[in-house]
């Protein structure tokens, strides 16, 4: 771990001594008691103790840490445990000492796993950092426990001090130490990113996969019963169900966090505004006024659409009359030219109405902001007189707004001049063209252009 820190893979960090020592002692006791349980009990009871880890985790998290597990997750955990029981439990033999050691080992192991995830979140450490922080305390605790066991004569037939070590054994021990370091990193990472229960589920799924691969890949076929196959498949199915449920709960939790965040922001914004309480009668009056306005708007809108439709029908009839009565008349030369003038006039009128609305409602266009530095430049602002500063800013703002409105009024006069020019152009085409013979033709064309103009203006309105 120190070499990895020197290489810059992570930043060194330390835990406070109390949680660090508790985790070191729990880790050492977990390894020791698990091995003692395997030594004192049968393989079947050892597997039973491993199955008890998940129920104890669910219980202890609900009692001590107020972390409750949903019924759907509990059901998936029950399926996993049932499958593992069918796949691994064979001869379950009890004895008092072995039972006590096994149960204590389960309690300490699950507590150690809870602390792994809790301390990572509390102190904001990644798997490499917490593994580095726990390396030395765990080594000291394990060394003390190992020396205590070796010199107490607990297993004289396997004393480490009297054993004649070979080079091959030392290599295997070194390799197992490297693999153990990698396993510790994956354990811290899995528990830190998910939970201790997910780590337990992953362990059971691993056992099921080992049983399957051992039967399929080894040369010596192990005797396996239909009960074992059903158990392995049940365990894997329960693991898949657990993963789906946990993913759904995670997405649901993220959505709830976003909703709570938005509600908090909304509450903060509402608290900054003064709320005025109104009576039911006032609300009723406002609703009635709103309904009346909407009704008037719809009536006006429908009336305008009806008028537009009537004007379009009349314009089509007039056009047919003109073309029937005067077949030698070229529409491209007269009528289309007149309509194009009216279309230009409607564009100018639309821009004119927009300017008038901006002046009426004080919605000034954004491109006028460039006039601020010219109309009211900032030359002097008092440093220690807030009242004087506000007064100058208000005067400057008023000058800018007045200048913008004057500019808009000048623009209005320009648009009005354009409209008059188009009207004169239209009249000159109608009156000065010698091809138009007779007052009736002139009147028909004028009426047609008027109807088309009304249709164009109705779109603007």
C-alpha positions in Angstrom: 0.0 0.0 0.0 2.9 2.3 0.7 4.3 1.7 -2.7 1.0 2.5 -4.3 0.9 5.7 -2.3 4.4 6.7 -3.5 3.3 6.0 -7.1 0.5 8.5 -6.6 -2.4 6.2 -6.9 -4.1 7.7 -3.9 -3.5 10.3 -1.2 -2.5 9.1 2.3 -5.1 9.5 5.0 -5.7 8.4 8.6 -8.7 7.5 10.6 -9.2 8.6 14.2 -7.7 6.1 16.6 -11.0 4.8 18.1 -12.8 3.7 14.9 -9.4 2.5 13.5 -8.7 0.3 16.5 -12.3 -1.1 16.6 -12.1 -2.0 12.9 -8.6 -3.6 13.4 -9.8 -5.7 16.4 -13.0 -6.7 14.6 -11.1 -7.7 11.5 -8.7 -9.9 13.5 -11.4 -11.5 15.5 -13.4 -12.2 12.4 -10.6 -14.1 10.7 -9.7 -16.0 13.9 -13.2 -16.9 14.9 -14.2 -18.0 11.4 -11.2 -20.3 11.2 -11.9 -21.6 14.8 -15.5 -22.3 13.8 -14.3 -24.4 10.9 -11.9 -26.2 13.2 -14.5 -26.9 16.0 -17.6 -27.5 13.9 -18.7 -29.6 10.9 -18.6 -28.1 7.4 -22.4 -28.1 7.4 -22.6 -26.0 10.6 -19.9 -23.7 9.2 -22.0 -23.1 6.1 -25.1 -22.5 8.3 -23.2 -19.8 10.2 -22.3 -18.1 6.9 -26.0 -18.1 6.0 -26.9 -16.4 9.3 -24.8 -13.4 8.3 -27.6 -11.8 6.2 -30.4 -12.1 8.8 -28.2 -10.7 11.5 -27.1 -7.8 9.3 -30.8 -6.9 8.6 -31.6 -7.1 12.3 -28.6 -5.2 13.6 -29.0 -2.4 11.0 -32.6 -1.9 11.8 -32.0 -1.9 15.6 -28.8 0.1 16.0 -28.5 2.2 12.8 -32.2 2.7 11.9 -31.5 1.3 8.4 -34.6 -0.6 7.4 -34.8 -3.1 4.6 -37.9 -3.3 2.3 -40.1 -6.3 2.1 -39.1 -6.9 -1.5 -35.4 -7.1 -0.6 -36.2 -9.4 2.4 -38.0 -11.7 0.0 -35.1 -11.8 -2.4 -32.7 -12.5 0.5 -34.9 -15.3 1.7 -34.7 -16.9 -1.8 -30.9 -16.6 -1.8 -30.6 -18.2 1.6 -33.0 -21.0 0.7 -31.0 -21.7 -2.4 -27.6 -21.7 -0.5 -29.1 -24.0 2.2 -30.2 -26.5 -0.5 -26.9 -26.3 -2.3 -24.4 -26.5 0.6 -25.9 -27.8 3.8 -25.2 -31.5 4.3 -24.3 -32.8 7.7 -25.1 -30.2 10.4 -23.6 -31.2 13.8 -23.8 -29.1 16.9 -21.5 -28.7 19.9 -21.6 -26.0 22.6 -18.2 -24.5 22.2 -18.3 -24.6 18.4 -21.8 -23.0 18.3 -20.8 -20.2 20.6 -17.6 -19.5 18.6 -19.5 -19.6 15.3 -22.3 -17.3 16.4 -19.8 -14.8 17.9 -17.9 -14.9 14.7 -21.0 -14.1 12.7 -21.8 -11.1 14.9 -18.3 -9.7 14.8 -17.9 -10.3 11.0 -21.2 -8.5 10.2 -20.3 -5.6 12.5 -16.9 -5.3 10.8 -18.6 -5.1 7.5 -21.0 -2.4 8.7 -18.0 -0.4 10.0 -16.3 -0.7 6.7 -19.1 1.0 4.8 -19.9 3.5 7.6 -16.4 4.8 8.1 -15.8 5.3 4.4 -18.9 7.4 4.1 -18.3 9.3 7.4 -14.7 10.2 6.6 -15.1 10.4 2.8 -12.4 7.8 2.0 -12.0 5.7 -1.1 -11.1 2.0 -0.9 -7.4 2.6 -1.3 -7.3 5.2 1.4 -9.2 3.3 4.1 -7.2 0.1 3.3 -4.0 2.1 3.7 -5.3 3.6 7.0 -6.2 0.2 8.4 -3.1 -1.7 7.3 -0.9 -0.9 10.3 -3.6 -1.2 13.0 -4.9 -4.5 11.5 -1.3 -5.9 11.2 -0.6 -5.1 14.9 -3.9 -6.6 16.0 -3.4 -9.8 13.9 0.2 -10.1 15.1 -0.8 -9.9 18.7 -3.6 -12.5 18.2 -1.2 -14.8 16.2 1.5 -14.7 18.9 -1.1 -15.3 21.6 -2.4 -18.4 19.8 1.1 -19.7 18.9 2.5 -19.5 22.3 -0.6 -20.7 24.1 -0.4 -24.2 22.7 -3.8 -24.0 21.1 -2.7 -26.4 18.2 0.5 -28.1 19.1 0.3 -30.4 16.0 0.5 -27.4 13.7 2.8 -25.0 15.5 4.2 -22.4 13.2 7.5 -22.2 15.1 8.4 -25.9 14.9 7.5 -26.2 11.2 10.3 -26.7 8.7 9.4 -24.2 6.0 10.2 -24.9 2.3 10.7 -22.3 -0.4 7.6 -23.4 -2.2 5.5 -22.8 0.9 6.9 -19.4 1.4 6.1 -18.5 -2.3 2.5 -19.7 -1.8 2.2 -17.7 1.4 3.5 -14.6 -0.4 1.1 -15.1 -3.3 -1.8 -15.6 -0.9 -0.8 -12.3 0.9 -0.9 -10.4 -2.4 -4.3 -11.9 -3.3 -5.6 -11.0 0.2 -4.6 -7.4 -0.4 -6.5 -7.4 -3.6 -9.5 -9.1 -1.9 -9.4 -6.4 0.8 -9.5 -3.6 -1.8 -12.5 -5.2 -3.5 -14.3 -5.8 -0.2 -13.8 -2.1 0.8 -14.9 -0.9 -2.6 -18.0 -3.1 -2.8 -19.2 -2.3 0.7 -18.4 1.4 0.4 -20.2 1.8 -2.9 -23.2 -0.5 -2.1 -23.8 -2.0 1.4 -22.8 -4.9 3.7 -25.9 -6.8 2.6 -24.9 -6.6 -1.0 -21.4 -7.8 -0.1 -23.0 -10.9 1.6 -25.2 -11.5 -1.5 -22.2 -11.3 -3.7 -20.4 -13.8 -1.5 -23.3 -16.3 -1.8 -23.5 -15.8 -5.6 -19.7 -16.4 -5.7 -20.2 -19.7 -3.8 -22.9 -20.8 -6.3 -20.7 -20.0 -9.3 -17.8 -21.9 -7.7 -20.0 -25.0 -7.3 -21.1 -24.8 -10.9 -17.5 -24.2 -12.3 -16.1 -26.9 -10.1 -18.5 -29.4 -11.5 -18.1 -28.3 -15.2 -14.4 -27.6 -15.3 -12.7 -30.2 -13.1 -11.7 -33.5 -14.5 -13.0 -35.4 -11.5 -16.7 -35.2 -11.6 -18.1 -34.4 -8.2 -21.3 -36.1 -7.2 -24.0 -33.5 -7.3 -27.7 -34.2 -6.6 -30.8 -32.6 -8.0 -31.3 -30.8 -4.7 -27.9 -29.1 -5.1 -28.7 -28.0 -8.7 -32.0 -26.6 -7.6 -30.3 -24.8 -4.7 -27.6 -23.2 -6.9 -30.2 -22.0 -9.5 -32.4 -20.7 -6.7 -29.5 -18.7 -5.2 -28.5 -17.2 -8.6 -32.1 -16.3 -9.4 -32.5 -14.7 -6.0 -29.3 -12.7 -6.6 -30.6 -11.4 -9.9 -33.9 -10.4 -8.2 -32.0 -8.7 -5.4 -29.9 -6.7 -7.9 -33.0 -5.6 -9.9 -34.8 -4.5 -6.7 -31.8 -2.6 -5.3 -31.3 -0.8 -8.6 -35.0 0.2 -8.7 -34.8 1.4 -5.1 -31.6 3.4 -5.9 -33.3 5.1 -8.8 -36.4 5.8 -6.7 -34.2 7.3 -3.9 -32.4 9.6 -6.4 -35.7 10.8 -7.7 -36.9 11.5 -4.1 -33.7 13.4 -3.4 -34.2 15.6 -6.5 -37.9 16.2 -5.4 -36.8 17.2 -1.9 -34.1 19.5 -3.3 -36.6 21.2 -5.6 -39.1 21.5 -2.7 -36.4 23.1 -0.6 -35.5 25.6 -3.3 -39.1 26.4 -3.9 -39.7 26.9 -0.2 -36.6 29.2 0.0 -37.8 31.3 -2.9 -41.4 31.6 -1.6 -40.1 32.7 1.8 -38.3 35.6 0.2 -41.6 37.0 -1.2 -44.4 38.5 0.9 -47.5 36.4 0.7 -50.9 38.2 0.8 -53.9 36.2 2.0 -57.1 36.8 0.1 -60.7 35.7 0.9 -62.8 33.3 -1.0 -64.9 36.1 -2.4 -61.9 37.8 -3.9 -60.8 34.5 -5.5 -64.3 34.1 -6.9 -64.3 37.6 -8.3 -60.9 37.2 -9.9 -62.0 33.9 -11.5 -65.1 35.5 -12.9 -63.1 38.3 -14.4 -60.7 35.9 -15.9 -63.5 33.8 -17.4 -65.1 37.0 -18.8 -61.8 38.1 -20.4 -61.3 34.7 -21.9 -64.9 34.7 -23.3 -64.4 38.1 -24.8 -61.1 37.1 -26.3 -62.6 34.0 -27.9 -65.6 35.9 -29.2 -63.2 38.5 -30.8 -60.9 35.8 -32.2 -63.8 33.9 -33.8 -65.3 37.2 -35.1 -62.0 38.1 -36.7 -61.6 34.6 -38.2 -65.1 34.9 -39.6 -64.4 38.3 -41.1 -61.2 37.1 -42.6 -63.0 34.2 -44.2 -65.7 36.5 -45.6 -63.0 38.8 -47.0 -61.2 35.9 -48.7 -64.5 34.7 -50.3 -65.3 38.2 -51.5 -61.8 38.7 -52.8 -61.9 35.4 -54.8 -65.3 36.5 -56.3 -64.0 39.9 -57.2 -60.9 38.3 -58.8 -63.1 36.0 -60.9 -65.3 38.9 -61.9 -62.3 41.0 -62.9 -60.7 38.2 -65.0 -64.0 37.3 -66.6 -65.1 40.8 -67.4 -61.6 41.9 -68.6 -59.9 38.9 -70.2 -57.2 41.1 -71.7 -56.0 42.3 -68.3 -52.6 41.0 -67.3 -52.8 40.1 -63.5 -49.0 40.1 -63.1 -48.9 43.7 -64.3 -51.6 45.2 -62.1 -53.2 43.1 -59.4 -50.1 41.2 -58.3 -48.1 44.4 -58.2 -50.8 46.1 -56.0 -50.9 43.1 -53.6 -47.1 43.1 -53.3 -47.3 46.7 -52.2 -49.9 45.8 -49.6 -47.8 42.9 -48.3 -44.9 45.3 -47.8 -47.2 47.7 -46.1 -48.5 45.0 -43.7 -44.9 44.1 -42.7 -44.2 47.7 -41.9 -47.5 47.9 -40.0 -46.6 44.8 -38.0 -43.2 46.3 -36.9 -45.0 49.5 -36.1 -47.4 47.8 -33.8 -44.6 46.0 -32.1 -42.9 49.3 -31.4 -46.1 50.8 -30.1 -46.6 47.9 -27.7 -43.1 48.2 -26.4 -43.7 51.9 -25.6 -47.1 51.1 -24.1 -45.8 48.3 -21.8 -42.3 49.6 -21.4 -40.7 46.5 -23.0 -37.7 48.1 -24.6 -35.7 46.1 -27.2 -32.4 44.6 -25.9 -30.3 46.2 -28.7 -30.9 49.6 -27.2 -28.6 48.8 -24.2 -25.6 50.0 -26.2 -27.0 53.6 -25.8 -26.3 53.6 -22.0 -22.7 54.5 -22.2 -23.4 57.3 -24.6 -26.5 58.8 -23.0 -25.5 58.5 -19.3 -21.8 57.6 -18.8 -20.5 56.7 -15.3 -18.2 59.6 -14.4 -18.3 59.7 -10.6 -19.8 57.5 -7.8 -19.4 58.5 -4.2 -17.6 55.8 -2.1 -19.0 56.4 1.4 -22.4 57.9 0.7 -24.9 55.1 -0.1 -27.9 57.5 -0.4 -26.0 59.7 -2.9 -25.0 56.7 -4.9 -28.6 55.4 -5.1 -29.8 58.9 -6.2 -27.2 59.1 -9.0 -28.0 55.6 -10.2 -31.7 56.4 -10.3 -31.1 59.6 -12.3 -28.9 57.7 -14.7 -31.5 55.0 -15.1 -34.2 57.6 -15.9 -32.0 59.3 -18.5 -31.4 56.0 -20.2 -35.1 55.0 -20.3 -36.1 58.4 -21.6 -33.5 58.3 -24.3 -34.6 54.8 -25.4 -38.2 55.9 -25.6 -37.3 59.0 -27.6 -35.4 56.7 -30.0 -38.5 54.5 -30.3 -40.8 57.5 -31.1 -38.4 58.5 -33.8 -38.6 55.0 -35.2 -42.4 55.2 -35.1 -42.4 58.3 -37.3 -40.1 56.6 -39.7 -42.5 53.6 -40.1 -45.5 56.0 -40.5 -43.6 57.7 -43.3 -43.1 54.4 -45.0 -46.8 53.6 -44.8 -47.7 56.9 -46.4 -45.2 56.2 -49.2 -46.7 52.9 -49.9 -50.2 54.4 -50.0 -49.1 57.1 -52.5 -47.4 54.4 -54.6 -50.6 52.4 -54.6 -52.7 55.4 -55.6 -50.3 56.4 -58.3 -50.5 52.9 -59.9 -54.3 52.9 -59.8 -54.8 56.4 -61.1 -52.0 57.0 -63.5 -52.1 53.8 -65.4 -53.7 54.4 -68.8 -54.4 50.7 -69.3 -57.2 50.8 -66.8 -60.3 52.0 -68.7 -63.5 52.7 -67.0 -64.5 53.5 -63.4 -66.0 50.0 -62.8 -62.7 48.2 -63.4 -60.9 50.7 -61.1 -63.5 50.2 -58.4 -63.4 46.3 -58.7 -59.6 46.3 -58.4 -59.7 48.7 -55.5 -62.3 46.5 -53.7 -60.2 43.4 -54.4 -57.1 45.0 -53.1 -59.0 46.2 -50.0 -60.3 42.7 -49.3 -56.8 41.2 -49.6 -55.4 43.9 -47.4 -58.0 43.2 -44.7 -57.0 39.5 -44.8 -53.4 40.5 -44.3 -54.2 42.9 -41.5 -56.3 40.3 -39.7 -53.3 38.0 -39.5 -51.4 40.7 -37.7 -54.3 41.4 -35.3 
